[in-house]
Amino acid sequence: DAGITQSPRHKVTETGTPVTLRCHQTENHRYMYWYRQDPGHGLRLIHYSYGVKDTDKGEVSDGYSVSRSKTEDFLLTLESATSSQTSVYFCAISEQTLYGYTFGSGTRLTVV
Amino acid sequence: GEDVEQSLFLSVREGDSSVINCTYTDSSSTYLYWYKQEPGAGLQLLTYIFSNMDMKQDQRLTVLLNKKDKHLSLRIADTQTGDSAIYFCAESGNTGTASKLTFGTGTRLQVTL
């Protein structure tokens, strides 16, 4: 499998707590993405990165922040978790548009 | 913004052909993709088509693109139980400094015996 791992795989957290999800790649790809997957909505882009320290917002970025201090790591932080952020979060990497994305296995986050 | 739509569910019998349809709104899309998601897993790229192509065939998979109607379809020949999964259509938009894919809601394919 391509070298992309997400951690943790599962997490349960309480409303109002900060949560950080990690995406790690060994492919040296330039682009990294965070999506969330919800029934009836497919995948929606939260944030993406086009290089170290270069990030931008996606369509559902409110309540989320990201950081990319190294090529291989892209962190997603929920600043103060809410129940509406209960979802499955996927990280993806890409080098060229032609080849699409390679996805991680996902993190299932439950906010109680 | 860009929008990609798919029907939610399709049921076919083993051995029949499956056709999964997708419509998109961004006429500047350069690439269109089909991804497969098995339970508990991430998405796997199945195939892609460049916007100046009408058709692409890859073993049991045939992709048809009608650019005028902004309609994309995925045909799976001789559908097997292992093809049961959620299939996502995605479009690239006009590729600029970063490729950002817009995904449809996914079509759940159920293969019955």
Interface residues (C-beta under 8 A of the other chain):
Chain A: Y31 Y33 Y35 G40 H41 G42 L43 R44 L45 Y48 Y50 D56 G58 E59 F90 A92 S94 Q96 T97 L98 Y99 G100 Y101 T102 F103 G104 S105 G106
Chain B: G1 V4 Q6 T30 Y31 Y33 Y35 G40 A41 G42 L43 Q44 L45 Y48 F88 A90 S92 T95 T97 A98 S99 K100 L101 T102 F103 G104 T105 G106
